[in-house]
């Protein structure tokens, strides 16, 4: 926490039950990137956005999850 505190402030613990309930609503996927052709694992930003919109960034074309 000391390292985090150097660059962040107003740090508060999130209710663990709230976290678990949100995580249970998400599905994980394995996929191959059309751009890099690399295999990867992750979640779908549009699904995450329904559960926790603050965790998703949107630009002109795409949505992405803030990891």
Secondary structure, 3 states (H helix, E strand, C coil): CHHHHHHCCCCCCCCHHHHHHHHHCCCCEEEECCCCCCEEEECCHHHHHHHCHHHEEECCCCEEECC
